[in-house]
């Protein structure tokens, strides 16, 4: 029966089958990140609106159009977090982590919120897994974080992945480049789409993302930042590439790579999957050497990435099979139910996954239910106090000692 209510536009329920795939992803990620020394951090689901305005950037699409912003009862402007880095940096400063040995390596996983037009792979509430390596400008850190995401995607078996790499240079170099890019766009204003034209001075980088022919033609001859890198920025980028080569990580330098957040400097990267449609990026990130200072902290170099859980799952296109159960405890007569409940509890305490019938089924129905949930063995408690053990694969059934059922199920190894 269809309910009168539905999940809000752009949101979804995670049903048990899909939850299993998520759990596998989360387990794999936790293993990989823990082995590399990235410790979990959790921050609130909402923050002061100004944190995102300053941290993500007022000119970005996220801040201009996509935030879920509301006023609380005290008249404060709050926003459901649209991304994780600004919050993690806020927490890093608030808890004095800049005084710890650097870098501080953190990871997070949770829901994020953007008021975007929903489509496959794009939701209003979605989940990101992310890492931040804060307090070092070493190219080793760039390569460490890039390899973590590349290892995770490989370990999960995500097909058709390509790593795109770019560099934006330092804040000053980026600033000078943006001036050059704006000049190029102004010189070709008439050929641009109205959307790009209106935002030349606000967000010229977005012109690289445009898909109308006029803008695309203008962008073919646009200056790129990678070709303009100089001095330490150029050296940093060369070092990152040399380290990736040494580690055997394949990548393609993409001089037109842009990301939707204002805070990036130097290295930026994006993992795209050719199995996904328009929303092909499974994860990406980069350096944000100026962000912590921007938020009121000391000058602090840092790098991180975020990956979309739903995008990874879409790319995998799988729902994990059920884990099955070790045992089902069935009763021949209703009077045995109490015994069954106690036994199931003992089995669970002994580390065995076990269930019993909760719906008042007759014995035949209980065996059917055991089969449905993938139970490997069924213990049948008989009316006379005896017990039978049935192997569900072979169908074999034998009497067992009713005084020793837990041992029987654990193989007596306890
Ligand atoms: P961003 O924070 O924009 O750099 O995005 C990082 C990753 O989060 C992307 O590569 C996507 O995998 C995922 N992502 C971003 N926005 C959405 C969205 N609206 N719905 C689902 N996934 C998203």
Boltz pocket constraint, residues with backbone or C-beta under 6 A from the ligand:
constraints:
  - pocket:
      binder: B
      contacts: [[A, 82], [A, 83], [A, 114], [A, 116], [A, 121], [A, 122], [A, 123], [A, 124], [A, 125], [A, 126], [A, 127], [A, 128], [A, 259], [A, 260], [A, 271], [A, 281], [A, 282], [A, 283], [A, 284], [A, 285], [A, 306], [A, 307], [A, 308], [A, 309], [A, 310], [A, 311]]
      max_distance: 6.0
